Amino acid sequence: MLRRRLKAKLKGRLQTYGTIVGNVQAFGGGLDPTPVYRPVVEFFVGTQRFSFTSDTGYGQKMEEGMKTKVMYNPANPLVAFVVQDYYTPANMLLGIGGGFVGLSAMAAWMIWYSNK
């Protein structure tokens, strides 16, 4: 479901490259007091310059001046996000679910095999 929602969000978006111009320190949320750093990205659409702070936080500051892929809404370029690690949460959930299915199947097989 999450991957489907992410793909729908990408529909109609255009891709360009932006430059990291800074980092904003914030807390990751929940009970973890460890700070995360959200990159501030600047990109151009034609001759107009746009800037946004990423929703995704990282454990380390991203290097200023580094180029990164940006997806933006052509009707409203202020609605933009960093492409890097965009599918990471969906892939992590998929991996965790796959791990539980694999472990359950292995446990069922071991129980079945030991009863023979």
Rosetta blueprint (number, residue, H / E / L):
1 M L
2 L H
3 R H
4 R H
5 R H
6 L H
7 K H
8 A H
9 K H
10 L H
11 K L
12 G L
13 R L
14 L E
15 Q E
16 T E
17 Y E
18 G E
19 T E
20 I E
21 V E
22 G E
23 N E
24 V E
25 Q E
26 A E
27 F E
28 G E
29 G E
30 G L
31 L L
32 D E
33 P E
34 T E
35 P E
36 V E
37 Y E
38 R E
39 P E
40 V E
41 V E
42 E E
43 F E
44 F E
45 V E
46 G L
47 T L
48 Q E
49 R E
50 F E
51 S E
52 F E
53 T E
54 S L
55 D L
56 T L
57 G L
58 Y E
59 G L
60 Q L
61 K L
62 M L
63 E L
64 E L
65 G L
66 M L
67 K E
68 T E
69 K E
70 V E
71 M E
72 Y E
73 N E
74 P L
75 A L
76 N E
77 P E
78 L E
79 V E
80 A E
81 F E
82 V E
83 V L
84 Q L
85 D L
86 Y L
87 Y L
88 T H
89 P H
90 A H
91 N H
92 M H
93 L H
94 L H
95 G H
96 I H
97 G H
98 G H
99 G H
100 F H
101 V H
102 G H
103 L H
104 S H
105 A H
106 M H
107 A H
108 A H
109 W H
110 M H
111 I H
112 W H
113 Y H
114 S H
115 N L
116 K L
